[in-house]
Amino acid sequence: MSVLTLVLALAQAAPMPPLASGEAPRSWRDQVFISPAGEPFRAPEGQPYPVVTWFNQADLNHDGKLSEAEFIADFQRFATVLDADRDGIIEGTEIETYENVMVPEVHSGATLSYSTEGEGSSHGPPADSQPMGAGKYGLINLPEPVTAMDMRLNGRITKSDVTSAATYRFSLLDKDERGWLTLAELPETYAQGHKGQVRKRRRR
């Protein structure tokens, strides 16, 4: 079975739970994690940081290792959530809903006009810069992780774009090229290390 076939099978088999943001009122005290695919996960202060929720959801066989195939399947699953009209393309009002309703954190000190992923690009902001937008809450410093998948800069994100972004972002996290990730070895997000500062800015 090819990797692509496995990815498609995993994506189809994976349940599509309610969005992590849910319908509950948001509090400035909520902890926020934004997955590599751009999906928001929120948890009240005092609960485990919600990267745990994301990892357990993406680790489909629950073996404690997130494989590249599972990682890509997680991207494709969330892309299906964003693709409201089910035409296979994320665009227009779907992106606006993501940025303004689902993950308003992308506007937190963020500049949304930056290089997208792909060969020859800067892959978003420099790794050593202070994170902006969703970059504060993610494992990878991307102010807007969904529009960063727009390889052609035409406002349309295809399934192929989603797979390419997932493959590249997995390579950034899998520094030892083992083909899998563990929860314990994932980098800490900026929000985890700067809790007081991030909460203070969000409260204003």
N, C-alpha and C positions, 0 to 999 in steps of 0.2 A: 504494500500500500504506500503510495507516495505521500510526502509531507502535506501537500496541498489537499489531497483527498482526506487525510486524517483531520486536518484543520476544519474542513467543511463539515465533516461528520461530527466533530466535537461541538462546533458552533450550533449545529442543528439540534444536537442532543441536549445542549445546555439549557436549563430553564431560563426564562426571562423574568426575574423577580422584579418587584416594584423598584423604581429608582431609589437610590439610597437617600436622596434628599427627602423623599416621602412628602406627606402633606402636613406634617407637624410644623408648628411655628418655629422659625429659626431664632436662635439667641446668639448674641455676640459671645456668649460663653461656650458655645458649641465648638468642639474640635472638628476640623475639616481636613479631609484627605482627598486629593484629586488623583485618580489613577493615571497610569501612563496613557490610557486611551482617552482620558478626559472626564471620566465618570466621577461624580461627587459622592463622597461617603461622609456622613456626619455622625457624631456621637457626643452625648453630654459630657461636660467636664467631670472627671473622676472615673469615666469608663476607659477601657483600653483604646489607644489611638486607633482610628478606623482603618488604618492600613491592614490591620488584622482581618477585618471583615472582607476587604477587597481580595486579599491573598487567598483566604479560605474559599471564596466564591470562584475565583479564577482557577484554583487547583482542583480540577474536576475529579480526579481520582483520589484526592485527599491523601497523597503519599508524602506530603511535606515538601515536595519539589515542584516548582512551577516550570513546566517544560516550554520550549519555544512554541510548540503546537498549541498548548493551552493558552499561552500568552496571546497568540494571534487570534485564537477563537474568542477570547475575552474582548478583543478589539472589535471583531466582527459582530459579536452579540450586541455590544453597546451601539455600534453604528446602526444596527437594525432598530434600536430604540429611538435613535435620533431621526431616522428616515421615516418621518410620520406618514408620508404618502406612499411608502413602499415602492418607490420607483428605482431603487438601487443607487440613488445619488443624494448626498446631503448638501443642501444649498438654501439660499434665500431665507425665508422665514424660519426654516428648521435651524439654521445657524443662529438667527436672532433669538429664537426661543432658548437655545442652549446658553447663549451669552447673557441674556437679560433676565431669564426666569430660573433656569436650572442651575447655572453657575455664575452668579453675578460677581463672584470673586475675581473673574478675569479682568474686571475693570479697576481692580484695586491697584492703582499706581502703574497700570500697564499701558504700554504702547503696542497696539495690535498690528502695526505695519512693520513686520520684521521678516527676515528671510525664512523660507520654509525649508523642510527637510529635503535632502536629495544631494546627489554628487555635485560638488562645486559650490554648495551653499554653506552658510555659517551655522546651519542647524539651530537657528534661534540665537538667543543672547549668549555671550561668553559664559562659560561655566563658573568663572570666579566673580561674576558681577552679582550685585544684590538682586535677588529674584523679584520679578514683578508679576502682578496678576496671579494666575493659577500656579506659576512657578514657586510661589511661597509654600504651596500645599502639596507639591508633587515630588516624585523621586527624580524627575528630570526638569531642568529649568526651562520651561516653556510657558510664556504668559498666556497663550491660548492654544492648548494642545489639539483642538479639533481643526481649526483653520490652518494650523501648521502642517496638516496632511495634504493641503491643496497644492500639489506639485506643479500644476500648470498655471497657478495664480489666476484662475478664471472663475473663482467662487463656487466650484463644483467639486465635491469629494466623492470619488467612486470607490467601489469595493477594492479595486486594485490599489488605489491610493492608501486605503486603510491597511491593507496587508503589508505594503511597502513600509509604512510608518511603523507598524508593529514590529516588523523584522529589524528595522534600524534601531528602534528604541530598546528592543531586547538586547541587541549587541552592546548598547551603552551600559546596560546593567549587568550583563554577563561578561564581566571584564576578564575572567579566566577562561572564557570560551568552553565552559563545561556542558552547555546545552540546557541548563536548568538554573533556577534561582531558589534560594531559601529565604524565608521570612527574616530570620535572624541576621542575615548578611546584607539585607537591603539598606541603602543609605537612609539616614534620618532626614526628614524634610526640614526646610527652613522654619516652618511653623512649630515643629517640635522643639527645636533648639532656641527659639525666640518667642516663647508663648506670650509673655507679658507684652512685648512690643507689638506683636501681631494683633492681639486682642484689643489693645488700646487704640490702634488705628482703625480697626473694624467698628469700634463702638462710636466713633465720631460721626 
